[in-house]
Amino acid sequence: MNAIFTRTSIRKFEDKPVEKEKIDKLLQAAFVAPSAGNQQPWEFYVVTERETIEALAKTSPYAISAAKAPVVLVIAARKDVIFPGITDIDCAIATENIWLEMEELGLGGVMMAVSPVPERMEAVRQILSLPDNQYAFALLPFGYPVGKKPQVDRYDARKIHWIE
């Protein structure tokens, strides 16, 4: 899987819609992610409505670039799960699956954390009218990238410890 070695964070997007078939592939990638006890604690909100995207971009000082994305995928987490302490980990794994599939499909995006910051979580909850049994985990704005830099090699042998 080469995508893991070529994926980068993308914050600038072409003014071009993303095909529904590609969005469906991204969501399929999310649902094959492993989760504790197969609890699949995620819910996905696919936002293409411009006003809502612009509102989501204001939920964090780090989300400003989301305003120009053709799609913002909001990953929400359910509270009614078997292993609540693992929910954010499960959602992060599903998000990584989406991100890797984006690379395969010629798309790009960036994960913008919402959880665990209460103000951001509440702002997204209000914008999307999330039910009480869910909370906002992350925003994932995406689309066709404008320019792409090579991935930086972050391999650091000093952080690897062999116990033989």
C-alpha positions in Angstrom: 0.0 0.0 0.0 1.9 3.0 -1.3 -0.7 5.5 0.0 0.6 5.3 3.5 4.0 6.6 2.2 2.6 9.3 -0.1 -0.3 10.8 1.9 0.1 14.4 3.1 -2.2 16.9 4.7 -4.1 18.9 2.1 -5.7 22.2 2.9 -6.2 23.8 -0.5 -8.7 22.3 -2.9 -9.8 22.8 -6.5 -13.1 24.4 -7.1 -14.6 21.1 -8.2 -17.2 18.8 -6.7 -16.2 15.3 -5.5 -18.2 12.5 -7.2 -20.6 10.6 -5.0 -19.0 7.3 -6.1 -15.7 8.5 -4.6 -17.4 9.6 -1.4 -19.1 6.2 -1.1 -15.6 4.5 -1.5 -14.3 6.7 1.3 -17.1 5.6 3.6 -16.7 2.0 2.6 -13.0 2.3 3.7 -14.2 3.7 7.1 -16.5 0.8 7.7 -13.8 -1.8 7.3 -11.8 -0.3 10.1 -11.3 -2.5 13.1 -12.9 -1.4 16.3 -13.0 -2.7 19.9 -15.5 -5.5 20.2 -16.6 -4.5 16.7 -18.6 -1.7 18.3 -18.2 0.6 15.2 -18.9 3.7 17.3 -18.8 6.1 14.4 -21.4 8.0 12.5 -20.5 10.1 9.4 -22.0 13.3 8.2 -21.2 14.2 4.6 -21.5 18.0 4.3 -21.5 19.6 0.9 -23.9 22.5 1.7 -21.8 25.7 1.5 -23.3 27.5 4.5 -22.8 24.6 6.7 -19.2 24.1 5.6 -18.5 27.7 6.3 -20.0 27.4 9.8 -18.0 24.3 10.5 -14.8 26.1 9.5 -15.5 28.6 12.3 -15.6 26.0 15.0 -11.9 26.1 15.6 -9.0 28.5 14.8 -7.4 25.5 13.0 -10.4 24.7 10.8 -10.4 27.9 8.7 -9.1 26.1 5.6 -12.2 23.8 5.7 -14.2 26.8 4.4 -13.0 26.2 0.8 -13.4 22.4 0.8 -16.0 20.9 -1.5 -16.8 18.3 1.2 -16.4 18.2 4.9 -16.8 14.8 6.4 -17.7 15.1 10.1 -16.9 12.0 12.1 -19.1 11.7 15.1 -18.8 9.2 17.9 -21.6 7.4 19.6 -21.8 7.4 23.4 -23.9 4.2 23.7 -21.1 1.7 23.1 -19.6 -1.3 24.9 -16.1 0.2 25.3 -16.5 4.0 25.7 -12.8 4.5 26.6 -11.7 3.2 23.2 -14.3 5.2 21.1 -11.9 8.0 20.0 -9.2 5.4 19.0 -11.8 3.5 16.9 -12.8 6.8 15.2 -9.2 7.7 14.6 -8.6 4.3 12.9 -11.6 4.8 10.7 -10.5 8.3 9.8 -7.0 7.0 8.8 -8.7 4.4 6.5 -10.6 7.3 4.9 -7.5 9.3 4.5 -5.5 6.5 2.9 -8.4 5.8 0.4 -8.5 9.5 -0.4 -4.9 9.2 -1.6 -5.8 6.2 -3.7 -8.6 8.1 -5.3 -6.6 11.2 -6.2 -8.2 13.3 -3.4 -6.7 15.0 -0.4 -7.8 16.2 3.0 -6.7 17.0 6.5 -8.0 15.8 9.9 -9.0 18.6 12.2 -9.6 17.5 15.7 -12.8 18.5 17.4 -12.7 16.1 20.4 -11.7 16.5 23.2 -12.2 20.3 23.2 -15.7 20.9 24.7 -16.2 24.3 22.9 -15.5 22.8 19.5 -17.6 19.7 20.2 -20.5 21.8 21.2 -20.2 24.1 18.2 -20.3 21.2 15.8 -23.1 19.5 17.7 -25.2 22.6 17.4 -24.4 23.2 13.7 -25.4 19.6 12.7 -28.0 19.1 15.4 -26.3 16.0 16.6 -28.4 13.7 18.8 -27.6 13.5 22.5 -26.0 10.0 22.1 -23.3 11.4 19.7 -20.4 13.8 20.0 -18.2 15.4 17.3 -14.9 13.7 17.0 -13.2 15.4 14.0 -13.7 17.3 10.7 -12.2 15.9 7.6 -12.4 18.5 4.8 -11.4 17.1 1.4 -11.5 17.5 -2.3 -9.1 17.5 -5.3 -5.8 19.0 -4.1 -4.3 22.1 -5.4 -0.6 21.2 -5.5 1.0 18.5 -3.5 4.2 18.3 -1.7 6.1 15.1 -1.1 5.7 13.4 2.2 8.4 14.3 4.8 10.4 11.3 5.9 9.8 11.1 9.7 11.4 7.8 10.4 13.4 8.1 13.6 15.5 5.0 14.5 16.1 6.6 18.0 12.5 5.9 18.9 12.7 2.2 18.1 13.6 -0.1 21.0 14.4 -3.7 20.3 14.0 -6.1 23.2 15.5 -9.4 22.2 
